[in-house]
């Protein structure tokens, strides 16, 4: 019998009306949606939309950004790194060391079974490996224990990309300038982009469409600054693949794609990824309090995966060192990118 609680409510969402929650959903899924279109979809005046949007920007610390297709950008080395320290680190120095390279995109200090989480990507494996080993050397005075894993398949969510990485792409200068502007403010108008770049309005429109058509831009979206009273919990897991794994994975998937609140302010489960390397799976989620986070994220996951000898390293992400939080509200059932590891029968038989 399946006794998983798939559908519990978040009290935090009660602080916001359904109208505001719908607004956040719409701009999470396409932050360039016009005020007029938002007005039509929400069934309210444009003035109301503007007022609600301004209020939400202030209350939630919204920044407008881009979800990039990193492989289309030529970034083929996505990694998630768990690091532990045997000595207390100087977080200011850790931040400075991370900022010295364009390769790390997101980094956060963690309280729990590990101390540091990093998301990194690079154009080539050589660039990544050089940075990876160099960081370990620079952090060695803190007794760093470094555990990198390749991101084999991202099932849900994204990590915002830094402008420093965009600068390294093999693109026209004009295209890179546009991408950086949109990365900072994905609602920027063609007129605003034209003024900042010196390009003619029509050139901006042409290049914009070219960038979208290239597949580099997956979605214009947002990043929400997490409220201090909510808990961001992250975990890495290692398990043994065995029979019924796909069934158990489906149970976990149902958890990650079910929301107890209609149009939540942000998804409970933000990032889910299959890994290869030190760990097999990664999850980042946000909850009303630590007890709920622990029960619904760690205990529940370990219970479902107990037949697979699962081991979990987890902690509370509380100190943003680099990048933007990947928090937003999207339709997770629609966006969850399913993968099955079972080998097809024709491959098994050598067909």
N, C-alpha and C positions, 0 to 999 in steps of 0.2 A: 504493500500500500504506500502511495506517495504522500508523505506527510509534510512536504516542503511548503512553507508559507510564501506563496508566490506574489501575494497582493497586499502587503501591508502599506498603510498610509504614512506620509511624512507630514508631521505637524508644521514643519517650516513652511510648506506650501500654503498653509492656511493664512499666512501673512499677506498673501497676494490674491487679488481677484482672478476669476477665470479669464476675464478680458486681458489682464496683464500677462497671465501665464500663456495664453494663446499668442500674444504679441511676441513674447520671448521665443516661443517655438518657431514662429514664422521667420523671425530674423536670424535664428540659429540655422535654419535650413536654407535661407537665402537672405543675407544681410543687405543686399542691394535692392530688395523689394521697395518700391516707391511708397511714399506716404499715401498717395491716392489708392494704390492697390491694397495696402494694409487697411485703409478705411473701408474699402468694398468688402474685403474678406472678414473683417471684424464687425461690420454693420454699424459703425459709428462715424462721427465726423472726422475730417482731417485734423481739426484743432485738437480733438480728444486724443487722436493717435500721437500727435506731436507732444502733447503734455504728458501722456503716459510713457512715451519713449524717453523723454528727458528725465522723468522721475526714475524710471528703471535704470537708466545709465548711471545716475547718481547713487541710487540705493544698492545696486548690484556690482558697481565698478565694471561696467561693460566696456570692452574694447572691440572694435570691428576688425576682423582679420580674415585670413584665407586658409582654407584647408587645401594643401597642395598634394598633387600626385607625385610623390617623391621619386618613384621609378621613372616617370616621364621627364623629370628634371635631370635624370642621369645619376641620381643618388641611390646607389645600389648596396649600401652597407649599413642598414639600420640596426642599431644595437641598444639593448637595455642593460644597464650595469647596476648591480647591487654591490655596495662597498661597505665594509665594516672597518672600524678603527680600534686599535688596541690602546691608543692615546687620544685624549680629547683634542679635536682639531681646532684650529683657528679658522672659523667659518669665513671671515673676511679674506684670508689668504686663499682658502679653497675657491672662493668665488673669483678672486683675481686670476688664479691659475686656470680655471675653466674659461674665463673670458679672454684668455690669451690665444685661444684657438676658435675657429669658426665651426668646428666639428660638433661639440656638445650643443644641443638645442634647448634642453630642459634639464634642470637640476634642482633637487629639493632635499633638505635635511629631514631625516626621519628619526622618530623616537620609537624604539622597539628592538627587534632582533637584528636590525642592521641600521646604518647611520646615514647613508647617502644613496639616492636614486638618480641616475643620469639616463637621458635619452640622447643618442648621438647618431650622426650619419655623415657619410663622406662620399666623394665621387669614386674613389678607388679603394680597394682593400689595402693597398700599400699605405695610403694616406691614413686610413683608419688605424691600422696596426701601429704605425709610427706614433700617432697621438696616444693610443691605448697604452703602449709601453712607456712613453714619455710621462704620462700622467701618473702611472704607478711609481715611477722613479721620484717624481716631484712630491708625491704624497707619502713616500716611504717613511719619512721621519715621524709620521703619525701611526706607523705600524698598520698600513692599509692592507686589507684582505679584499682582493678585487675579483669580482665574479661577473664576467660579461656573457651575454647570450645574444645570438642573432635573432632578430625579429623575423620569423619565417612567414607569419601570416597574421595580419592585423584584422581582427574580427569586428572590433567596434572602437570608434573614437579616433583621435588624432593628437599630435603634438604640434603646436605652432612652431614655425620655422623662423630662425633669426635672420635679419637682414644681412649679417656678415656671411652667411652661407649663400644667400642669393647672389652676392657680389662675386662668388667664385664660379657661378654657372657659365656654361659655354653658350651664352645668348648675346644678342645685340645689346649695346649699352642702353638704348632707349627702352627695350623690353625689361631689362633689369631694374631700371629706374621706376617704371610703371609697377612692376611687381612689388617693389619695396614700398611704394606709396599705398598700394592696395593692402599690403601686409599690415601696415600701420592703421589704415582707415579704409576698409573695404567698401564703405559707402561714399567714397570720394567721387564727385561728379567729373565728367569729361572736362568741363570748364576748369575745375580746380586742378586736375592733372595737367591740363594744358598750361596753366599759369606756372606751375611748379617745375615743369620740364622744359618749357619753351617750345614745345611741339604745337603745331596747328591743331585745332579742334578735330578736324577730319582725320588727321594722322593719328591722334589719340584713339579715336573710334576704330580706325582700321587695325591698329596694333592691339587694342583691347580684344577685338573679335578674334584676331590671330592667336593671341595667348589662350583664350578660352577654347578655341577649336583645336589647339595643339594638345589639349588634355592635361597641361601642366596645372591648371586650376581645377580642382575637383569641386569645390564649393566656396562661396563667399559666406562667412559665418562669423561667430563671435567668440570671445573668451570672457568668462565671468569670474570676477575676483571672489573667492569663497568667503562667506561670512565667518567671523572668528568663532562663533558658537557652534559651528558644524564641524564634523570630523571627516577628514580625508584619510582613508585607510588604503594602503598598498600592500600587495603580497606577490611573492614569487613562489612557484611550486615545482616540485620534481616528483614524477610519478612513473609507474611501470605500465607500459601498454599491455593490455590483456583482453581477453574476451569480455564482451559487454561494455567495452570502453565507449563505443559510439552511443550506446543507450544512456550511459551516465553523463556523457558530454551533452546529450540532448536535454537532460534534466537541468543541467547547469545553464544551458542556453535559454531555457524557458524562464529561469530566474532572472537572467540578465536582460531579457526583453519584455519583462512584465513590470508595469508601473501601477502602483496603488492609487496614485493621484492622477486625475485627468489633466493632461498638459502640465507636467511638473516644471518648476522653475529651471531645474537642471536634472539630467538623468542620474539616477542613483548609481548606476554602473557606467563609468565614463570611458575607460580604456580596457579592452581585453585583447590579448595577443598570444599567439602560439610562438614558442621560442625553441631554438636549438642551441645547445651549449651547456652552460652551468645549470640552467633551469629549463622547464618545459612550458610554463605558462605564467602570464603576468596579468594582474588586475588592479585597477585603480577605481575606487568608489567613494561616495560621499553620503554621510548619514547624519541624523539629528543628534546622536550622542554616541559615546564610545561603546557602551554595552550593546546597543543595537548593531553598531558596525561590526563588533566582534562576533556576535551571534549570527548575523545575516550574511556576513562576508567570509569569515574564517571558519567558524564551527560548521556552518551549513556546507561549505565547499568540502571540508575535510570529511564530513559524514558521507556525502555523495561519492567521493573518490576513495573511500577507505579500502575498497577491494583492490586498489591499484598502488598500495603501499605509499601513499602520498605523504610528502614532507613539505611544510610550508614555512617560509620566512616572511614575517609581516611586521608592519609598524605604522605609526601615524605620521603622515606627511604634514609638516607644520612650518617649515622654513624655506620659502622660495628663494633660491640662489640665482637662478637664471631662467629666462624665458617667460612664458605666459601659462597660466593654468589652463588645461584643456577642458574646461567646464562649460557646458551648454545644454540645450534641450533639443533633441531630435527624435524622430520616430524610430526607436531601436528595433522594432520588429521588421521594419522595412529596410533598415540600414545594416543590420547584423550580417556580416559576411561569413557564411557557413563554409566550413571545409570538412571533408571526411578523409580519414587516413586509411580506411580499408582499401586494399589493392583490388581493382576491378578483376573480375573472373577471367577476362580475356588476357590480361597481363600475367595473372597467376599461371595460366596454362601456356604462356609463350606465344599467344596468337598475335 
